[in-house]
């Protein structure tokens, strides 16, 4: 057996590639926020996950660009709310488009030809084509790496589920949800359930 390739993390020139290849698959959240200018921002995040269920808290890690907040983080800082829209495999092309680099006055919703529907408890809208949506209010923001990123924690206040993803007992059928995940590089993945 060949020996492991072992290095201190500081020795890896491509940490982004390393982490994205090792921590995989990663679920994708399409996060919608409302800017001060009234423009709806929609951005996909694979650095997203659940933190706990009581209270129900989700996390999103948002890198800064040249030390500046990206639109999603700035909107959450301002409005204290956001929606996590769960992405199914059939949304992959739209997610790729929404992940482009657009100025704050351009809505990724329009660019990706997505539709919106109002939320019940917050002002940020939901993505109509998403089969599961979680309305969140800001719980905490944790600066990471001397201002290089922000870990945003949001408490889920309302959940919306498309009835097509529910089984006869009212539980989510992962096969019907068909969640999109992120792998290394530009690759997406599909979740295939199995029992060990």
C-alpha positions in Angstrom: 0.0 0.0 0.0 1.3 3.4 -0.9 1.9 5.9 1.9 -0.6 8.7 2.4 0.2 12.1 0.9 0.4 14.2 4.1 1.0 17.9 4.3 0.1 20.8 6.6 -2.9 22.7 5.2 -0.7 25.7 4.6 1.3 23.7 2.0 -1.7 23.1 -0.2 -1.8 25.8 -3.0 -5.4 24.9 -4.0 -7.2 24.7 -0.7 -10.5 25.5 -2.4 -10.1 22.5 -4.7 -8.9 20.3 -1.8 -11.9 21.1 0.4 -14.4 20.9 -2.4 -13.2 17.4 -3.4 -13.0 16.0 0.1 -16.1 17.5 1.6 -18.6 16.1 -0.9 -21.4 15.9 -1.7 -22.6 19.2 -0.4 -26.3 20.2 -0.5 -27.1 23.3 -2.4 -29.2 26.1 -1.0 -30.5 28.8 -3.3 -30.8 31.7 -0.9 -33.1 34.5 -1.7 -32.8 37.9 -0.1 -34.3 41.3 -0.7 -31.9 44.3 -1.2 -32.4 47.8 0.0 -33.0 48.7 -3.6 -35.9 46.3 -3.8 -34.0 43.8 -6.0 -34.4 40.2 -5.2 -31.0 38.4 -5.0 -30.8 34.7 -5.5 -27.5 32.9 -4.9 -26.6 29.2 -4.6 -24.5 28.1 -1.7 -23.0 24.6 -1.2 -21.3 25.8 2.0 -24.7 25.3 3.7 -26.1 22.9 6.2 -28.3 22.3 9.3 -26.9 23.3 12.7 -29.6 22.0 15.0 -33.3 21.2 15.1 -34.3 22.8 18.5 -34.1 25.6 17.7 -34.2 24.9 14.0 -31.0 26.7 12.7 -29.3 26.6 9.3 -25.9 27.8 8.4 -24.6 29.5 5.2 -20.9 30.5 4.8 -20.4 33.5 2.5 -17.0 34.4 1.3 -16.2 38.1 1.0 -14.9 39.4 -2.3 -11.8 41.6 -1.8 -12.9 42.1 1.8 -16.4 43.3 0.8 -19.7 41.7 1.6 -21.4 39.9 -1.3 -25.0 40.8 -2.1 -26.5 37.9 -0.1 -24.6 38.7 3.1 -25.1 42.4 2.8 -28.9 41.9 2.3 -29.0 39.6 5.3 -27.0 42.0 7.5 -29.6 44.7 6.5 -32.9 42.9 6.5 -32.1 40.1 9.1 -34.0 37.5 7.0 -33.6 35.1 4.0 -35.1 32.1 2.4 -33.3 28.8 1.8 -34.8 27.2 -1.3 -33.8 23.5 -1.7 -32.6 22.8 -5.2 -33.7 19.7 -7.1 -31.6 18.2 -10.0 -33.9 19.7 -12.6 -32.8 23.2 -11.4 -29.1 22.6 -12.1 -28.9 24.9 -15.2 -30.8 27.7 -13.4 -28.5 27.3 -10.4 -25.5 27.7 -12.6 -26.9 30.9 -14.1 -27.8 32.3 -10.7 -24.3 31.6 -9.5 -22.9 34.2 -11.9 -21.2 37.4 -10.9 -23.9 40.1 -11.2 -24.0 43.7 -9.8 -26.5 44.4 -7.0 -29.0 46.0 -9.3 -29.4 42.8 -11.4 -31.7 40.1 -10.1 -30.4 36.5 -10.6 -34.1 35.5 -10.6 -34.6 37.3 -14.0 -31.3 36.0 -15.4 -32.1 32.4 -14.5 -35.7 32.7 -15.5 -37.0 31.7 -12.1 -40.4 32.6 -10.6 -41.1 34.0 -7.2 -43.9 33.6 -4.6 -44.3 35.6 -1.4 -43.2 34.3 1.9 -45.6 34.1 4.9 -43.5 35.5 7.8 -40.7 37.5 6.1 -40.4 39.9 3.2 -37.8 38.0 1.2 -39.7 35.9 -1.4 -39.4 32.2 -2.1 -38.4 30.5 -5.4 -41.6 29.0 -6.9 -39.9 26.0 -8.6 -38.1 24.9 -5.4 -39.9 21.8 -3.9 -38.9 22.8 -0.3 -38.4 26.3 1.1 -37.5 27.5 4.6 -38.1 31.1 5.7 -35.3 32.2 8.1 -34.6 35.1 10.4 -31.1 36.0 11.3 -29.8 34.4 14.5 -26.1 35.2 14.4 -23.2 36.2 12.1 -19.8 34.9 12.9 -16.9 36.5 11.1 -14.4 33.9 9.9 -10.7 34.3 9.0 -10.2 37.9 9.9 -13.1 39.2 7.8 -12.6 36.8 4.8 -15.9 35.1 5.2 -19.1 35.2 7.3 -20.9 32.3 8.8 -24.5 33.2 8.9 -26.9 31.3 11.2 -30.6 31.6 10.5 -33.5 30.3 12.5 -36.2 28.7 10.4 -39.6 30.2 11.2 -41.7 28.6 8.5 -41.3 25.6 6.1 -43.1 25.1 2.7 -43.2 21.7 1.1 -44.5 20.8 -2.3 -47.0 17.9 -1.7 -45.5 16.0 -4.6 -42.4 15.2 -2.5 -44.4 13.7 0.4 -45.0 10.0 0.9 -48.3 8.5 2.1 -47.3 9.2 5.7 -46.6 12.9 5.0 -42.8 12.4 5.2 -40.3 13.7 2.6 -39.4 11.1 0.0 -35.8 12.0 -1.0 -36.2 10.3 -4.3 -39.1 12.6 -5.2 -37.2 15.7 -3.9 -34.2 14.6 -6.0 -31.9 17.1 -4.3 -29.0 18.6 -6.2 -25.5 18.5 -4.6 -22.2 19.9 -5.4 -19.1 17.8 -6.0 -15.5 18.9 -6.9 -14.9 21.5 -9.6 -18.0 22.3 -11.7 -19.6 19.0 -11.1 -23.0 18.4 -9.6 -24.2 15.3 -8.0 -27.5 13.4 -7.5 -28.5 11.7 -4.3 -29.2 8.0 -4.6 -30.6 6.5 -1.4 -29.5 3.0 -0.3 -29.5 1.0 2.9 -26.3 -0.5 4.4 
